[in-house]
Amino acid sequence: MDVISIIGVSRGDEYSPNHVNNDAAIFNRVAEELRRMGCEVEVYAEKDFVDREVKGNIIFDMARDKTTITRLKSLEDEGALVINSAYGIDNCVRKPMTELLIMKGIPHPKSFIISTTDEYLEDCYPCWVKRGDSHAMVKEDVAYATCKEEVGNILADFRQRGIPVAVINEHLQGDLVKFYGVHGTDFFYWFYPSPCLHSKFGLEKINGVAKGIPFSVEELKMQSDKAAEALNVPVYGGDCIVSADGTLRIIDFNDWPSFARCREEAGTKIAECIYNRVKEKKR
């Protein structure tokens, strides 16, 4: 059997706020596992991948930079298998993510998409104001607001920083649950971030310590896999609120998170996902 050659593209440090080492660790774990499975793996930093105009028929990536994503899209258009798809990565930007999750019927908070030059006219407080044109890169990209004046101040900050669009989500009371999954495998991991202080920006403290409200893990995995299909990101993670009655609503969904608490098992399952999709492509 021919050796499977795979290109890996790591994530630029600027796109891993407070998680540079964790993101590098899961990327390297997947590369090692693919090599163990007999694949030939060559890895590149995002900038090198673009500058050297690297080509490949099979690529796994944690890319976030716009130039890298553009490059990956062109290779996908030429027939390359890319996991996660560059189109899927773009789908996880806040505005399109919100639109797709709602359109596909994924349980989601009440949400409004507005220009940062517009006035917020809805009476929905407290709420979260989030930059809509990219993933959150600094703490100020996601802010909690309790009144119209606070929303206005956040939108003004967005405008000053050149952010054209905002997504506003109603604040949901309940337990905050973080989850990781790999579509097409049996892997699914969830945990409460509040006791272990697992956080990029510390915003989880708004919901407080989880009360342990009972919920269906099977339902959360089913809805998460459904979201992964809708967004085209088989390697995923996200956040969910469990309300007092056990209702689940996904409040965030990410392409290829750090899997910091379950890296060993996740790395194996991500490699399995990539390997299986390569086999399907070759049929």
C-alpha positions, -999 to +999 in steps of 0.1 A: +000+000+000+012+035-008+023+056+021-002+084+029+014+118+028-002+145+049+005+181+055-002+197+089-007+234+094-004+246+130-021+277+145-004+310+148+003+320+184-017+352+181-048+331+175-043+311+207-049+336+235-037+320+268-036+286+251-005+286+229+011+256+245-022+236+247-030+243+210+005+232+200+002+201+221-029+187+205-016+195+170+017+177+177-002+148+193-023+143+162+008+145+139+025+118+161-005+095+160-008+098+122+029+089+119+023+059+142-005+048+119+020+048+090+014+082+075+041+105+063+034+139+080+051+172+072+041+202+094+042+239+088+035+271+107+007+291+091+030+318+077+055+293+063+026+273+047+015+304+028+049+320+020+062+287+006+030+280-013+029+245+000+006+221-018-008+188-006-038+165-013-044+158+023-041+186+050-050+188+086-049+222+101-057+245+131-055+276+108-071+309+117-052+336+097-072+349+068-044+344+043-039+308+054-077+302+051-077+317+016-048+294+006-066+263+021-098+272+003-080+273-031-065+239-024-099+225-014-114+239-046-087+220-065-097+187-047-076+186-016-090+170+015-087+196+043-097+189+080-110+211+093-122+226+061-113+263+056-149+269+047-159+253+080-134+275+099-150+306+083-184+292+094-173+294+130-168+331+129-195+345+152-220+360+126-222+330+102-220+306+131-251+322+147-270+323+114-262+286+106-270+272+140-303+290+141-311+280+105-303+243+112-325+243+144-296+239+169-307+250+203-293+285+207-300+316+228-321+344+214-297+364+192-295+397+172-269+406+145-264+443+141-240+468+126-218+484+152-229+518+138-265+510+147-283+515+180-294+483+199-332+486+201-341+452+217-351+449+253-330+419+261-309+423+292-286+411+305-269+401+273-235+393+257-221+416+230-196+397+208-175+408+178-192+392+147-164+394+121-139+369+136-131+346+165-125+363+198-088+372+200-088+395+230-109+397+262-127+428+249-141+409+219-168+393+242-185+415+268-213+412+293-239+440+294-268+447+318-283+478+302-286+499+270-258+522+280-233+494+285-242+479+251-237+513+235-202+516+251-192+482+239-204+489+203-184+522+204-153+503+214-159+478+185-163+507+161-131+523+173-113+490+167-127+487+132-151+459+140-181+463+117-207+438+131-217+425+165-237+395+176-258+400+207-270+369+227-294+369+255-277+358+288-289+324+299-291+314+335-278+279+344-248+257+344-220+264+319-207+232+303-177+230+280-175+201+255-152+186+229-160+162+201-148+145+169-176+139+144-178+103+131-162+088+162-175+079+196-154+106+213-172+132+233-159+149+265-177+175+287-169+192+319-178+222+341-152+249+337-160+268+369-143+245+395-111+241+375-108+277+362-105+264+326-108+297+308-093+320+281-106+353+294-123+345+327-158+352+315-172+319+329-174+335+363-205+353+352-225+321+355-209+311+388-201+277+401-221+249+384-249+234+404-248+201+387-282+204+370-290+170+354-290+169+316-288+144+288-252+139+276-266+119+247-287+149+236-257+173+239-235+150+218-263+146+192-268+184+190-231+190+189-226+165+161-255+181+143-238+215+147-205+201+135-222+189+103-240+223+098-207+242+102-185+216+085-160+212+113-156+175+124-130+185+150-149+207+174-155+221+208-180+245+224-200+259+253-235+251+264-258+264+291-280+238+310-311+256+323-328+247+356-352+223+337-323+205+319-328+224+286-296+226+266-286+255+244-253+258+226-238+293+231-205+289+213-189+265+188-153+263+178-132+247+151-104+226+166-100+237+203-071+227+226-087+195+241-064+203+270-082+181+296-085+150+273-056+154+248-044+119+247-077+103+238-088+132+216-055+131+196-061+094+188-097+100+177-088+131+156-061+110+138-087+083+133-111+108+119-085+121+094-073+086+085-109+074+078-117+104+057-086+098+036-096+062+031-131+073+020-116+098-004-094+071-020-123+048-027 
